[in-house]
Amino acid sequence: MNYYIYLIASVKKFKVKSYVGYTNNIKKRLHLHNLGKGAKSTRGRKWKFIYFKKYLTKKKAMSQEYYLKKDKKKRKLLMLKFLTKNQI
């Protein structure tokens, strides 16, 4: 089974918020976030994928999710790259 880490973002009142997570079904997970059934901090917003990457094991995905959550510089770079391309 494949696992994914992902970075999603939302813009509300000109403020950008991001969230990092992992899942084994990336489309369903984004759908749940947008329905308000995701993590508590993601409720009430419309989310878009900024970045995702596939891993072969849950352990590796969880490990990489931890590093992406802690690496504020990488998150910011991924956000800026996406925002300049898509203007969300």
N, C-alpha and C positions, 0 to 999 in steps of 0.2 A: 504494500500500500504506500502511496505517496503522501507526503505531508508538505505543507507550504507555510512559509512565514510571509506576512504581508504588512504593508503600511497603507493605511487609509487616511483620507483627509476630508475635512468639511469646512465650509466657510459660512459663518453666520454673523451678521452685523459687522462685516468687514474684519472679523477675527478668524484666523485659521487655526484649527485644532487637528491634531494627528493622533493616531492610535496604532499600536503595533500588536500583532497577535499571531497565532499559528492555528492551522486547521488541516483536516484531510479532505475537505470539500470547499474549495475557495468560492465558488459561485453561490452556494447555499449560505456560506458565512456572511458574505456581503449583504445578501438579501435579508438575513436575520438582523444584521446591524441596522439596516434601513427600516425594518419593521419595528425597531425598538426592543428587540429580543436579544440583543448582543450584550456586551459588557455594560454595566450601569453607567459608566462615564460616556458611552456613545449614544445614549438615548436622546431622541428629540432632534436629530440632525440628519441631513442627507449626506451620505458618504460616497466617495469615489476612491478607486484603487490608485495609489501612487506607485507602488512597487510590490512585487511578489517574486518569490523564488522557491523552486521545488527541491525537496530533499527525500531521500529514500527511507530514512528512519525517523521515527518520532523523536528519539533522543537527540539527533543532530538538529532537527528543526527547532526543538525547544531551546537547545543551546544557542543557536543562532538568533532566535527571537530575543533571548536575554541580552545578547551583545548589541543588537539593533536598538533595543529599548534604552540601553545605557549610553549608546554612542550618539549624543545629541548633534555633533557635527555632521555625521553621515545622514541622520534624519533630516537635518536642515538642508543639506545639499540635495537630497532626493526631492524634498518639497519644492525648493527653488527651481530645480530642473523641470519638474512637472508643471509648476505654475507658469513658468515662462513659455512652455509649449502649449498649454491648454487654457490658461486664463480662467480658472474656475471661480 
